[in-house]
Amino acid sequence: MNSPELPDLTSQQKRWAFAAAALFLVAVGFLGFALNAQVMVVFAVGWLVLQIFGFVGALKMAKGDFAHPLFKSQVMLHTIALALLAAIIVKAFK
């Protein structure tokens, strides 16, 4: 099976891919915490599922370009979700 050589990613594509991977790992970590503490389980599962479908769908429509505006908007959407989660946690401890 001969697979063609894939082109190297640009630095901008690497940054956006890293941001998406970091957000995904935060969501997985929060899911583990939520299942352990039995708090916000529905949010944790939903956030992870939304990330999977959102990132895969955006990459399909962007034809694999991590620097495409659609993929960038997915990353920013989940960054906002993380900020809202942080605000909820800060408010809970005040």
CNS distance restraints for C-alpha pairs under 8 A (distance, minus, plus):
assign (resid   9 and name CA) (resid  13 and name CA) 5.87 0.50 0.50
assign (resid   9 and name CA) (resid  14 and name CA) 6.26 0.50 0.50
assign (resid  10 and name CA) (resid  14 and name CA) 6.28 0.50 0.50
assign (resid  11 and name CA) (resid  15 and name CA) 6.24 0.50 0.50
assign (resid  12 and name CA) (resid  16 and name CA) 6.40 0.50 0.50
assign (resid  12 and name CA) (resid  67 and name CA) 6.29 0.50 0.50
assign (resid  13 and name CA) (resid  17 and name CA) 6.07 0.50 0.50
assign (resid  13 and name CA) (resid  65 and name CA) 7.14 0.50 0.50
assign (resid  13 and name CA) (resid  66 and name CA) 4.89 0.50 0.50
assign (resid  13 and name CA) (resid  67 and name CA) 4.85 0.50 0.50
assign (resid  14 and name CA) (resid  18 and name CA) 6.00 0.50 0.50
assign (resid  14 and name CA) (resid  66 and name CA) 7.51 0.50 0.50
assign (resid  15 and name CA) (resid  19 and name CA) 6.18 0.50 0.50
assign (resid  16 and name CA) (resid  20 and name CA) 6.20 0.50 0.50
assign (resid  16 and name CA) (resid  66 and name CA) 6.07 0.50 0.50
assign (resid  16 and name CA) (resid  67 and name CA) 6.39 0.50 0.50
assign (resid  16 and name CA) (resid  72 and name CA) 6.92 0.50 0.50
assign (resid  16 and name CA) (resid  75 and name CA) 7.60 0.50 0.50
assign (resid  17 and name CA) (resid  21 and name CA) 6.15 0.50 0.50
assign (resid  17 and name CA) (resid  66 and name CA) 5.98 0.50 0.50
assign (resid  18 and name CA) (resid  22 and name CA) 6.02 0.50 0.50
assign (resid  19 and name CA) (resid  23 and name CA) 6.21 0.50 0.50
assign (resid  19 and name CA) (resid  75 and name CA) 7.01 0.50 0.50
assign (resid  20 and name CA) (resid  24 and name CA) 6.15 0.50 0.50
assign (resid  20 and name CA) (resid  75 and name CA) 5.74 0.50 0.50
assign (resid  21 and name CA) (resid  25 and name CA) 6.19 0.50 0.50
assign (resid  22 and name CA) (resid  26 and name CA) 6.21 0.50 0.50
assign (resid  23 and name CA) (resid  27 and name CA) 6.21 0.50 0.50
assign (resid  23 and name CA) (resid  75 and name CA) 7.84 0.50 0.50
assign (resid  23 and name CA) (resid  78 and name CA) 7.10 0.50 0.50
assign (resid  23 and name CA) (resid  79 and name CA) 7.26 0.50 0.50
assign (resid  24 and name CA) (resid  28 and name CA) 6.27 0.50 0.50
assign (resid  24 and name CA) (resid  48 and name CA) 7.23 0.50 0.50
assign (resid  24 and name CA) (resid  51 and name CA) 6.99 0.50 0.50
assign (resid  25 and name CA) (resid  29 and name CA) 6.07 0.50 0.50
assign (resid  26 and name CA) (resid  30 and name CA) 6.05 0.50 0.50
assign (resid  27 and name CA) (resid  31 and name CA) 6.08 0.50 0.50
assign (resid  27 and name CA) (resid  44 and name CA) 6.87 0.50 0.50
assign (resid  27 and name CA) (resid  47 and name CA) 6.91 0.50 0.50
assign (resid  27 and name CA) (resid  48 and name CA) 5.85 0.50 0.50
assign (resid  28 and name CA) (resid  32 and name CA) 6.35 0.50 0.50
assign (resid  28 and name CA) (resid  48 and name CA) 6.88 0.50 0.50
assign (resid  29 and name CA) (resid  33 and name CA) 6.34 0.50 0.50
assign (resid  30 and name CA) (resid  34 and name CA) 5.92 0.50 0.50
assign (resid  30 and name CA) (resid  44 and name CA) 6.41 0.50 0.50
assign (resid  31 and name CA) (resid  35 and name CA) 6.06 0.50 0.50
assign (resid  31 and name CA) (resid  41 and name CA) 6.97 0.50 0.50
assign (resid  31 and name CA) (resid  44 and name CA) 4.94 0.50 0.50
assign (resid  31 and name CA) (resid  45 and name CA) 6.45 0.50 0.50
assign (resid  31 and name CA) (resid  48 and name CA) 7.85 0.50 0.50
assign (resid  32 and name CA) (resid  36 and name CA) 6.15 0.50 0.50
assign (resid  33 and name CA) (resid  37 and name CA) 6.00 0.50 0.50
assign (resid  34 and name CA) (resid  38 and name CA) 5.30 0.50 0.50
assign (resid  34 and name CA) (resid  39 and name CA) 5.11 0.50 0.50
assign (resid  34 and name CA) (resid  40 and name CA) 5.89 0.50 0.50
assign (resid  34 and name CA) (resid  41 and name CA) 5.19 0.50 0.50
assign (resid  34 and name CA) (resid  44 and name CA) 6.68 0.50 0.50
assign (resid  35 and name CA) (resid  39 and name CA) 7.13 0.50 0.50
assign (resid  35 and name CA) (resid  41 and name CA) 6.08 0.50 0.50
assign (resid  40 and name CA) (resid  44 and name CA) 6.25 0.50 0.50
assign (resid  41 and name CA) (resid  45 and name CA) 6.16 0.50 0.50
assign (resid  42 and name CA) (resid  46 and name CA) 5.95 0.50 0.50
assign (resid  43 and name CA) (resid  47 and name CA) 5.85 0.50 0.50
assign (resid  44 and name CA) (resid  48 and name CA) 6.31 0.50 0.50
assign (resid  45 and name CA) (resid  49 and name CA) 6.23 0.50 0.50
assign (resid  46 and name CA) (resid  50 and name CA) 6.00 0.50 0.50
assign (resid  47 and name CA) (resid  51 and name CA) 6.16 0.50 0.50
assign (resid  48 and name CA) (resid  52 and name CA) 6.32 0.50 0.50
assign (resid  49 and name CA) (resid  53 and name CA) 6.28 0.50 0.50
assign (resid  50 and name CA) (resid  54 and name CA) 5.67 0.50 0.50
assign (resid  51 and name CA) (resid  55 and name CA) 5.77 0.50 0.50
assign (resid  51 and name CA) (resid  78 and name CA) 7.44 0.50 0.50
assign (resid  52 and name CA) (resid  56 and name CA) 6.05 0.50 0.50
assign (resid  53 and name CA) (resid  57 and name CA) 5.83 0.50 0.50
assign (resid  54 and name CA) (resid  58 and name CA) 5.95 0.50 0.50
assign (resid  54 and name CA) (resid  74 and name CA) 6.53 0.50 0.50
assign (resid  55 and name CA) (resid  59 and name CA) 6.02 0.50 0.50
assign (resid  55 and name CA) (resid  71 and name CA) 6.80 0.50 0.50
assign (resid  55 and name CA) (resid  74 and name CA) 6.63 0.50 0.50
assign (resid  56 and name CA) (resid  60 and name CA) 6.15 0.50 0.50
assign (resid  57 and name CA) (resid  61 and name CA) 6.23 0.50 0.50
assign (resid  58 and name CA) (resid  62 and name CA) 5.92 0.50 0.50
assign (resid  58 and name CA) (resid  70 and name CA) 5.89 0.50 0.50
assign (resid  58 and name CA) (resid  71 and name CA) 5.22 0.50 0.50
assign (resid  58 and name CA) (resid  74 and name CA) 7.35 0.50 0.50
assign (resid  59 and name CA) (resid  63 and name CA) 5.85 0.50 0.50
assign (resid  59 and name CA) (resid  64 and name CA) 4.89 0.50 0.50
assign (resid  59 and name CA) (resid  65 and name CA) 6.55 0.50 0.50
assign (resid  59 and name CA) (resid  66 and name CA) 7.01 0.50 0.50
assign (resid  59 and name CA) (resid  71 and name CA) 6.44 0.50 0.50
assign (resid  60 and name CA) (resid  64 and name CA) 6.21 0.50 0.50
assign (resid  62 and name CA) (resid  66 and name CA) 7.68 0.50 0.50
assign (resid  62 and name CA) (resid  68 and name CA) 6.00 0.50 0.50
assign (resid  62 and name CA) (resid  70 and name CA) 6.93 0.50 0.50
assign (resid  62 and name CA) (resid  71 and name CA) 7.21 0.50 0.50
assign (resid  65 and name CA) (resid  71 and name CA) 7.85 0.50 0.50
assign (resid  66 and name CA) (resid  71 and name CA) 6.09 0.50 0.50
assign (resid  66 and name CA) (resid  72 and name CA) 7.45 0.50 0.50
assign (resid  67 and name CA) (resid  71 and name CA) 6.73 0.50 0.50
assign (resid  67 and name CA) (resid  72 and name CA) 6.49 0.50 0.50
assign (resid  68 and name CA) (resid  72 and name CA) 6.27 0.50 0.50
assign (resid  69 and name CA) (resid  73 and name CA) 6.06 0.50 0.50
assign (resid  70 and name CA) (resid  74 and name CA) 6.48 0.50 0.50
assign (resid  71 and name CA) (resid  75 and name CA) 6.42 0.50 0.50
assign (resid  72 and name CA) (resid  76 and name CA) 6.23 0.50 0.50
assign (resid  73 and name CA) (resid  77 and name CA) 5.96 0.50 0.50
assign (resid  74 and name CA) (resid  78 and name CA) 6.34 0.50 0.50
assign (resid  75 and name CA) (resid  79 and name CA) 6.16 0.50 0.50
assign (resid  76 and name CA) (resid  80 and name CA) 6.23 0.50 0.50
assign (resid  77 and name CA) (resid  81 and name CA) 6.44 0.50 0.50
assign (resid  78 and name CA) (resid  82 and name CA) 6.17 0.50 0.50
assign (resid  79 and name CA) (resid  83 and name CA) 6.24 0.50 0.50
assign (resid  80 and name CA) (resid  84 and name CA) 6.19 0.50 0.50
assign (resid  81 and name CA) (resid  85 and name CA) 6.16 0.50 0.50
assign (resid  82 and name CA) (resid  86 and name CA) 6.17 0.50 0.50
assign (resid  83 and name CA) (resid  87 and name CA) 6.19 0.50 0.50
assign (resid  84 and name CA) (resid  88 and name CA) 6.24 0.50 0.50
assign (resid  85 and name CA) (resid  89 and name CA) 6.28 0.50 0.50
assign (resid  86 and name CA) (resid  90 and name CA) 6.12 0.50 0.50
assign (resid  87 and name CA) (resid  91 and name CA) 6.09 0.50 0.50
assign (resid  88 and name CA) (resid  92 and name CA) 6.11 0.50 0.50
assign (resid  89 and name CA) (resid  93 and name CA) 6.51 0.50 0.50
assign (resid  90 and name CA) (resid  94 and name CA) 6.51 0.50 0.50
